[in-house]
Amino acid sequence: MVFVFYQTLVGIFAGTLAGQTPLQHAHAHNDYVHKRPLYEALENGFTSIEIDVFLHNDELKVAHVQLGLGSKQTIEQLYLDPIKKVIEQNGGTVYKGYNTPVTFMIDFKTDGIATYQTLKQVLEKYMDIITVYHRDSVIHQRAINILISGSSPVSELLKEDSAVATIDGALQGMGNNQSAKVITRYSSGWLSYFTWKGKGTMPPAQKQKLDSLVTQAHQKGKHIRFYHIPDKPNVWRQLLNAGVDWINTDRLVQFRRFYLEDYKR
């Protein structure tokens, strides 16, 4: 009975996405802290979703801190099982009629190699929806891209002829051409580069630095993101105007309104 009820809820939810406008630059930061993880991000059109995981008793538990992992839900329960059903309901894509994949950015909080080995085992039953790569190049494009941040298993991905993920690397490492072979996105904290908090106009020297970082990432064929940004419209606008690929935000509803009703005008 519970399974039938779950199937019905997922079916109803998938139907609500049919007319949803996907936001190609929207990254849901710390998605799992929302009351309804995954669903709130999708209802607001987000196309990149952050998931923190710990390897605990051979399971990938979704959590931001290590305390109480035994009672936490797994990545399958919170994300992979629900998204698979949504994709099935929508004919092979997360958003019906929108063929660009959605990214699950999985932030490893435990040892990168051990966590990656477990992730690969978990993903075996979801391979019909998971993109396959050779380093940073797509072999088979499917509905979900897996991007690993945190304790990243760069060395393991470099060894693989085909992989289920790519890496979110630090901006400070853009000069490392070896790790760049498996990186598709560069990310770093806002305060590592900027002091501007979104009031008034961005100082010219800081804007020049932002433009330079975006150019460097794009010249390498990579995406760029900043986390811990001042989470407000003036900063979102500056980042979008500069060509930043992913706007890192906790304010899902507000960003959607800004992007569709204000920025796009």
C-alpha positions as CSV (number, residue, x, y, z in Angstrom):
1,M,0.0,0.0,0.0
2,V,2.8,2.4,0.9
3,F,4.6,1.6,-2.4
4,V,1.4,2.3,-4.4
5,F,0.9,5.6,-2.6
6,Y,4.6,6.5,-3.3
7,Q,4.1,5.7,-7.0
8,T,1.0,7.9,-7.1
9,L,2.8,10.8,-5.5
10,V,5.7,10.6,-7.9
11,G,3.4,10.4,-10.8
12,I,1.4,13.4,-9.7
13,F,4.7,15.3,-9.1
14,A,6.1,14.4,-12.5
15,G,3.0,15.8,-14.1
16,T,3.5,19.2,-12.3
17,L,6.8,19.5,-14.1
18,A,5.3,19.2,-17.5
19,G,4.9,23.0,-17.9
20,Q,7.8,24.0,-15.7
21,T,10.5,26.3,-17.2
22,P,14.0,24.9,-16.4
23,L,16.5,27.4,-15.3
24,Q,19.8,26.6,-17.0
25,H,22.0,28.5,-14.6
26,A,20.3,27.5,-11.3
27,H,22.3,25.5,-8.7
28,A,20.4,24.5,-5.6
29,H,23.0,24.7,-2.8
30,N,22.6,22.3,0.1
31,D,19.3,21.0,-1.3
32,Y,18.9,18.3,1.3
33,V,18.3,20.9,4.1
34,H,14.9,21.9,2.5
35,K,11.7,20.4,3.8
36,R,11.2,18.5,0.6
37,P,14.7,17.7,-0.9
38,L,14.8,17.3,-4.7
39,Y,11.1,18.2,-5.2
40,E,11.5,21.9,-4.2
41,A,14.5,22.2,-6.5
42,L,12.6,20.7,-9.4
43,E,9.4,22.6,-8.8
44,N,11.5,25.8,-9.1
45,G,13.2,24.6,-12.3
46,F,16.7,24.1,-10.9
47,T,19.0,22.1,-13.2
48,S,21.9,21.5,-10.8
49,I,21.3,20.1,-7.3
50,E,23.8,19.7,-4.5
51,I,23.8,16.5,-2.3
52,D,26.2,16.0,0.6
53,V,27.0,12.3,1.3
54,F,28.9,10.3,3.9
55,L,30.0,6.7,3.4
56,H,28.5,5.0,6.4
57,N,28.2,1.2,6.9
58,D,28.5,0.7,3.1
59,E,25.7,3.2,2.4
60,L,25.8,6.7,1.1
61,K,23.9,8.7,3.7
62,V,22.7,12.2,2.8
63,A,23.8,14.7,5.5
64,H,25.9,17.8,6.1
65,V,27.5,16.7,9.3
66,Q,28.5,13.3,10.6
67,L,26.3,13.3,13.7
68,G,23.4,10.8,13.6
69,L,24.2,9.2,10.2
70,G,22.4,5.9,11.2
71,S,19.0,7.6,11.0
72,K,19.7,9.6,7.8
73,Q,18.2,8.6,4.5
74,T,20.4,7.3,1.6
75,I,21.0,8.9,-1.7
76,E,18.8,6.3,-3.3
77,Q,15.9,7.1,-1.1
78,L,16.1,10.9,-1.3
79,Y,17.3,11.3,-4.9
80,L,17.9,8.4,-7.2
81,D,14.7,6.5,-6.8
82,P,12.5,9.6,-7.0
83,I,14.3,11.1,-10.0
84,K,14.2,7.8,-11.9
85,K,10.4,7.7,-11.5
86,V,10.1,11.4,-12.7
87,I,12.3,10.6,-15.7
88,E,10.1,7.6,-16.6
89,Q,6.9,9.7,-16.2
90,N,8.3,12.4,-18.4
91,G,9.5,10.2,-21.3
92,G,13.2,10.1,-20.6
93,T,14.0,13.6,-19.3
94,V,13.7,15.3,-15.9
95,Y,11.7,18.2,-17.4
96,K,9.3,17.1,-20.2
97,G,10.5,18.3,-23.5
98,Y,13.8,19.7,-22.1
99,N,16.6,17.4,-23.3
100,T,19.5,19.1,-21.4
101,P,20.5,16.8,-18.4
102,V,20.1,17.8,-14.8
103,T,23.3,17.7,-12.7
104,F,23.5,16.0,-9.3
105,M,26.6,17.5,-7.7
106,I,27.5,15.0,-5.0
107,D,29.8,16.4,-2.3
108,F,31.9,13.6,-0.8
109,K,32.3,14.1,2.9
110,T,34.3,10.9,3.4
111,D,37.4,9.4,1.6
112,G,37.1,10.1,-2.1
113,I,38.2,6.7,-3.4
114,A,36.1,4.6,-1.0
115,T,33.0,6.8,-1.5
116,Y,33.4,6.7,-5.2
117,Q,33.6,2.9,-5.3
118,T,30.4,2.7,-3.3
119,L,28.8,5.3,-5.6
120,K,29.6,3.3,-8.6
121,Q,28.0,0.2,-7.1
122,V,24.9,2.2,-6.2
123,L,24.6,3.7,-9.7
124,E,24.6,0.3,-11.4
125,K,20.8,-0.1,-11.2
126,Y,20.3,3.5,-12.5
127,M,22.6,3.4,-15.5
128,D,19.7,4.0,-17.9
129,I,19.5,7.6,-16.5
130,I,23.2,8.3,-15.8
131,T,25.6,9.9,-18.2
132,V,28.8,8.0,-19.0
133,Y,32.1,9.8,-19.6
134,H,35.6,9.2,-20.9
135,R,37.4,11.8,-18.7
136,D,35.6,15.1,-19.4
137,S,34.0,13.9,-22.7
138,V,30.5,12.4,-22.9
139,I,30.3,8.8,-24.2
140,H,26.5,8.3,-23.5
141,Q,24.4,11.3,-22.6
142,R,21.5,10.5,-20.4
143,A,19.1,12.5,-18.1
144,I,21.4,12.9,-15.1
145,N,25.0,14.1,-15.0
146,I,26.9,13.1,-11.8
147,L,29.5,15.7,-10.7
148,I,31.7,15.0,-7.6
149,S,32.9,17.7,-5.3
150,G,34.6,17.6,-1.9
151,S,36.9,14.7,-1.4
152,S,37.3,14.1,-5.1
153,P,38.7,10.8,-6.5
154,V,40.6,12.5,-9.4
155,S,43.2,9.7,-9.6
156,E,40.5,7.0,-9.9
157,L,38.7,8.8,-12.7
158,L,41.9,9.4,-14.6
159,K,42.4,5.6,-14.7
160,E,39.0,4.8,-16.1
161,D,38.1,4.3,-19.7
162,S,34.5,5.0,-18.9
163,A,33.2,6.8,-15.8
164,V,29.9,7.7,-14.2
165,A,31.0,11.1,-13.1
166,T,33.3,14.1,-13.6
167,I,34.8,16.4,-11.0
168,D,34.0,19.8,-9.6
169,G,37.5,21.2,-9.0
170,A,38.8,24.2,-7.1
171,L,39.4,27.4,-9.1
172,Q,42.8,27.6,-7.5
173,G,43.7,24.4,-9.4
174,M,42.9,25.6,-12.9
175,G,46.6,25.5,-13.9
176,N,46.7,21.7,-13.3
177,N,46.3,20.2,-16.7
178,Q,46.3,16.6,-15.5
179,S,43.3,17.0,-13.1
180,A,41.6,19.2,-15.8
181,K,41.1,16.0,-17.9
182,V,38.3,14.9,-15.5
183,I,37.0,18.3,-14.4
184,T,33.9,19.8,-16.0
185,R,33.2,22.6,-13.4
186,Y,35.4,24.8,-11.3
187,S,34.1,26.2,-8.0
188,S,35.5,28.2,-5.1
189,G,34.3,30.3,-2.2
190,W,33.3,33.9,-3.0
191,L,35.5,35.3,-0.2
192,S,38.6,33.7,-1.7
193,Y,38.5,36.3,-4.4
194,F,36.0,39.1,-3.6
195,T,34.9,41.4,-0.8
196,W,31.9,43.0,-2.5
197,K,28.7,42.0,-0.8
198,G,26.2,43.1,-3.4
199,K,25.6,46.7,-2.4
200,G,25.8,49.2,-5.2
201,T,28.1,48.6,-8.1
202,M,30.8,46.0,-8.0
203,P,34.2,47.7,-7.7
204,P,36.0,47.8,-11.1
205,A,39.1,45.8,-9.9
206,Q,36.9,43.0,-8.5
207,K,34.7,43.0,-11.7
208,Q,37.9,42.7,-13.7
209,K,39.0,39.7,-11.5
210,L,35.6,38.1,-12.0
211,D,35.7,38.5,-15.8
212,S,39.2,37.1,-15.8
213,L,38.3,33.9,-13.9
214,V,35.2,33.3,-16.1
215,T,37.4,33.7,-19.2
216,Q,40.0,31.3,-17.9
217,A,37.4,28.6,-17.1
218,H,35.7,29.0,-20.4
219,Q,38.9,28.9,-22.4
220,K,39.4,25.5,-20.8
221,G,35.9,24.4,-21.9
222,K,34.8,24.3,-18.2
223,H,31.9,25.7,-16.2
224,I,32.4,28.0,-13.3
225,R,30.6,28.5,-9.9
226,F,31.1,30.5,-6.7
227,Y,29.7,29.3,-3.4
228,H,28.9,31.3,-0.2
229,I,28.0,34.2,-2.4
230,P,26.0,37.2,-1.0
231,D,22.7,35.5,-1.9
232,K,20.8,38.5,-3.4
233,P,19.6,39.7,-6.7
234,N,22.3,42.3,-7.3
235,V,24.9,39.6,-7.0
236,W,23.0,37.1,-9.1
237,R,22.7,39.7,-11.9
238,Q,26.4,40.5,-11.8
239,L,27.4,36.9,-12.0
240,L,25.0,36.1,-14.9
241,N,26.1,39.2,-16.8
242,A,29.8,38.1,-16.3
243,G,29.0,34.7,-17.8
244,V,29.1,32.6,-14.6
245,D,27.5,29.3,-15.5
246,W,25.9,28.3,-12.2
247,I,24.4,30.6,-9.6
248,N,24.7,29.0,-6.2
249,T,21.7,29.8,-4.1
250,D,19.6,28.6,-1.1
251,R,16.7,31.0,-2.1
252,L,15.0,28.8,-4.7
253,V,11.7,30.6,-5.1
254,Q,13.3,34.0,-5.0
255,F,15.9,33.1,-7.6
256,R,13.3,31.6,-9.9
257,R,11.2,34.8,-9.8
258,F,14.2,37.0,-10.3
259,Y,15.4,35.0,-13.3
260,L,12.1,34.7,-15.1
261,E,10.4,38.0,-14.1
262,D,13.3,40.4,-13.7
263,Y,16.6,39.3,-15.2
264,K,15.1,37.9,-18.4
265,R,13.1,41.1,-19.2
